[in-house]
């Protein structure tokens, strides 16, 4: 996760400095990213070869929800992280099926998931993302828990991919085991901000035209942008808006040229490789390469219209306004308990 410097200089005296958007904060992970990217490519290719390309979306979504944002390199921390995310995705899927595609019920579940994710260590945005993205991905007639099995397959593939990478890495060099990183639940004030911000995003998305594709990106934008502190949120806002602008151009080129399925899969694998390898270096790289991957997986084997990248970017700007309102404006005018710590 990208963190500002402890002296607060990440904000550049109230402004985000351009170099800060790409300043390395960690090491690249090309080996693990390669293992995950190859596995994702196998998912998209395998489902197509078996004549069930429509399964690729669900399996791929389950895969991405576990793999992102990143997986630790040591086995204890990795199993802990993947296990928490897997349980979160399963619960999210159960809520979506139980909601029976009722818009009001799913809106409530989305807000509840977002608040829960903010309060439980290790869950974070995964809870809200699972509800939002799975509710879009699941068919309207998916009213049985059996409909969740493709997502479970995607989860299992992530575990298997990580184990393969870990085994190869152990053969090449010893990986020192590290204790689980200390983590604590975010404060109630942050959870309240998340809940209100996501609630606003869900409400605005519901007001968008019924035939508009991509309104759910507004909710995911809020979930992925709002952070526990103003400094972290300010940096994440700048990274997402700048990175997604470049990502929208890449998505338009990818979706607009209508490439063949092998080309789509190949480009998706390359973009996912870059996104996962460089995300630990700086979140901006994910903001650039991640959106085209999500757009492909969300609609696979079909493709969104070429302008969907621009729609997603527009939703990010609206989401940024909601986040800025809750994180920067409201605390300045509301009582002390809403102020940033």
N, C-alpha and C positions, 0 to 999 in steps of 0.2 A: 504494500500500500504506500502511496506517495505521501510523505510527511513533510511539512515545512520545517525549516531549521528552528531549533529551540529558541533562538534569539528573536524570532518573529520576522527576520529579514526576508523570508519567502514572500512576504507581501510587498516588499520594496517600499516601505514607508506609506502603505495604503494602496500601492499599485503593484500589479504583477509585472515583474521584469521579464522580457521576452526570453532571455537565456534560461530563466527559471523553469520555463515550460518543458525544456528538454534536459535539464541538469540531471546527470546520473545519480540515482539514489540507491542503486543496488547493482547486482551482477546479472548479465544475460544468462539464459538457460537454454542454449540451443539443443542440447542432448534431449532433455525432457520434452521440450517443445516439439522436436522432431518425432519422438515416439507418439505423442498425442496427435500431431498433425497427420501422421501416417494412419493412425487408427481412425481418425475422422474421415479421411479419404476412403478407407476400407468400408466404413459404414455407408457412405454415399454410393460408392461403387457397387458394393455387395447387394444392397437393397435393389438397385437398378438391375443388376444381372439376374436376380431371382424373380424379376418381374413384379416387385413390390416396392417400387421407388417411393410411393407415398409413405412408407414406413420410415424412410430416411429422415424426414422432418422430425418425427417424434423421438426416434433413437438419437438423432443428432442433438436435439434440444436437451434431452436427458444428459447426454455427454457433456455439452457445453456448460450446463448449470453446475455440474460437479467440478469440471476442470478450471473454471474461471472463478475468482480472479487469478489465482496461482496455487500450486501445490508445493508444500515444503519438500525439501530434499531428503530429510531423514525419516526413517520408516515410522517411528512412533508419532511424530508430528503429522506426517502425511495421512496415516490411517485415521488419526483423530479428526483432522480437517475434512477428509473425504467422507468419513462416517457421519459427521454432523450435517454436512451438506446433503448427503443421501437421504438421511431421515427427514430433513427439511423439505426436499423435493417430493418425497413420498407423501408427507402430510399435506403439502400444497396440492398435489394431484387429487388426494382424497377430498379436499375441500372443494376443488373445482367440480368433481363428479357429483358430490353431494349438493352443490349449488344448482345443478341441473340447468346450467346456462341462464339462470335468472340474473338479469343485469344488476338489480338492486342487491341481491344476496351476494353476488360476486364482488360488487363494490365494497360491501362491508367486510368480506373476507380479505380483500386486498389491503384495506386499511389495517385490519387486525394483524395480518401477516407482517406488514411493514413495522408496526409498533413492536410486535414480538421479536422480530429480527433485530431491532435496535436495542432491545433489552437483554437478549441472550447472547453471551460471548460466542463468537465463531459463526453465527448465523448471518447477521448483517442483511444486506440487500437480497440475498439468495431467496429468502422467504417470500418477499413481495414479488420478485421476478418470477418465481415458480408459479404463483397464482396467476399473474398477468399473462405470461407467455403460454402456459399450458391451457388457459381458458380460451385463448385465440387458436391454439393448435388443435385441440380436441374437437372432433366432429360434434354437431348438435345432437346426434343420436347416441353419443357416448354417455350412457347413464349407468354403466356397470364398472366396478373397480377393475374388471378384467381389461378395460381399455388402457390401463396404465402400464401394461407389460412392456411396450416398446421403450418407455422411459427407463424402466428397470434394466433393460438390456444396455441402454446407453450408459447407465451408471456402472454396470458391471464391466463394460469395456474400458472405462476410465481406470478402474482399479487394476485391471489386467495390464493396461498400457504402462501404468506407473510401475508395476512390479517388474515388467520386462526391462524398462529403463533402469530401475534400481539394481537389478541383477547384473546387467551389463556394466553399469558404473562400478559395482563392487569388484567385478573382474578386472577392471582397468585401474582402479585406485580405491583405497579404503575411504569410506564415508564415515566420518566421526558422528556418532549419535549425539544429539543435542536434547536437552530437556524441553518439554513443552513450553512455548513462550508464554509468559504471564499475560493473562487477559482478564478483563473485567467488563461487566455490563455497562453500557452507556447510562448516563443519568436519566432520571425520569423526565427532566426538562427537554433533553434531546429527543427522547422517545415521543414526547408530546408534540414537538415541532415536526417530527417525521410523520406522525399520524395526521396532523392538520394539513401539512403540505401534500401528502398523498391523497387525502380526502379532497382537497381542492383540485388536484390534478385529475382525479377520477370524475369529479363533477364537471370540470371543463371538457374532458374527453367525451362525456355523455351528451354535451351540447353540440358537438361537431356533427356535420351532416351524416346521416346513416350510411350513405354510399361512399364515404371517405375511407380510404384504406390507410391504416397506419396511425390512427389516433392513440393506440395503446403505447406508442413510443413516448408520448407525453408522460405517462405514468412511470415508465422505466427510466426516463430522464431524471425525474425527481428522485427516485429511489437510488440512483447511482451517483447523484451529484451532492445531495445534502450530507454533510459530515458533522461530527460532534463539535467542532470549533469553527469560528469565523475564518481563521487563517487557512485551515484545511479546506473549507468550503470555497473560499475565494480562489484558491489555487485550482481546485477541481473544476470550478466553473470555467476558468480560463482554458484549462487543458481540454475539457470536453467540447467547448464551443470551437476552439481553433482546430483541434484534431478532427472533430466531426465534419468541419467544413471541407477539409481535404478528403475525408472518407466519403463524403457525399459525391465528390467528383469521381472518385474511384468506382463507387457504386453505380453512378450514372453510366460510366463507360462500360462496366461489366454487364449491367442489365440492358442497356440500350443496344448493344451490338448483337444480342441474342445468340451467344456462342453455343456450340454443340455441348452436349452433356459432359464429355471427357474434358473439354476446356474449362467448363464451369467448375468441375470437381478439382481440376489441377490448380486453377487460380485460387479457389477457396482454401485448398491445402496450403498453398504458399502464403497467403495472407494470414491464415491461422498460425502457421509456423512463426512468422514475423511477430504477430501480435503476442503470442505466448512467450516467445523468447525474449522480447524486449520490454514486456510489461513490468518485470521487476526492475528494469533500468529506469523507466519513467512511464507513468500512466499515459502520457500523450501518445506514445506509440500504439497502445491499445485503442485509443480514441480514433486513431487514423485507420488502422487495419481491421479493427474489430467490426465496425458497422457493416461492411460488405459481407462479411462472414455470416453475421446474424440475419441479414436480409436474404441470403441464399438459403440458409437452413430453415428459416421461418416458412418459406413457401415451397421448398423442394418437394417434388422435382420441377414444379413450375417456377417461374420467375416473376417478381413484382414488375410493374411498369418502370421504365427507366428513371422517372422522376421521383420514385419512392425514396431515394436517398435524400432528395431535397425536402420531401415531406418530413422525413425523420429529423433532418436538421432543423426545420421549422418548429417541430415539436420540442426539440432540445432548447430552442430559444424561449418558447413559452414556459417550459419547465424551469429554465434558468430564472425567469421572472418570478415564478412562484417560490423558488428556493431563496432568491435574494430578498423577497418580501418577508419570508419567515425567519431567515437567519440574520439579516441586517436591519430591516426596517422595524419589524414588530418588537424585537428586544429593546429598541431605543425609545419606544413609546409605551411599553407595557411594564407591569410591576417587575420587581427584581427577580422573581423566581423564573422568569423567562429569559433572563439575560444569560449570555454565554459565560461559561466558567473559564 
